[in-house]
Amino acid sequence: MKKNEEILSRAIQLLCLSDRSALEKNKVNGINYGYKSRENQRKLIQNWLIKNSLFDSCSLRERNYICAKIGDVNKDDTTYFQLQYECIEPLLWILGLVNETSNYDDFVLTDFHINLRIANFDKEEILKDVKTSQRSSNHINQKRQISMLWYWRIIEINNNIFASRTAEELIISVFGVNYKPIVKEMKKLRLLNDDFIVNGSDIKSLSSSIKYKIKVISELRYHSFEWVFSDADWEEVELNT
């Protein structure tokens, strides 16, 4: 399992990459931002990461993206780093820096600059607080298993077997009786009935666009938990069900 410092650093790096991605838009919340101001902000992000010894541990792809001038980046990279904002919350939850993870019904919109105290950043102080707030390994693993089940369910969204058997039956059949406590917890959280529940509705009944959104959300959250429990680098994590 990854160490607290590594988890915290990854969350901060993802936040900075998301901020860098946002600079590719010249209009935010109805306000226009010129090229010069956005390029200056990009440099501030880069320099902040260097100052706080967080730049060199980014991957080559991430460093290249941060250093590229506004407008000189691949659009696929911009989308990739914007979406990874979704990965930050599970990491902060593991450290105890957020109270709970969001439901799977929508993207996370929380401003994590506050949780990470970016305006008055002190990594050592945050890590001291984490020592008393971090979750137990058993609790983290439970969340990890729930995130895996969401990912499993959404990639099996067109499997007709869910029309004839309950999700609980299929989870126990596929993953074993050790998942009974996980099923119980999901029912307690109102995430599971006969099938997985999103906003009070069975996942099967949702529109294609919402199912796609849930697929993105579930994959990214599962990625976060798998990275924490693996020896792999962030971009090398393999998702298995």
Order of alpha helices (4+ residues) and beta strands (2+ residues): alpha-beta-beta-alpha-alpha-alpha-alpha-alpha-alpha-alpha-alpha-alpha-beta-beta-alpha
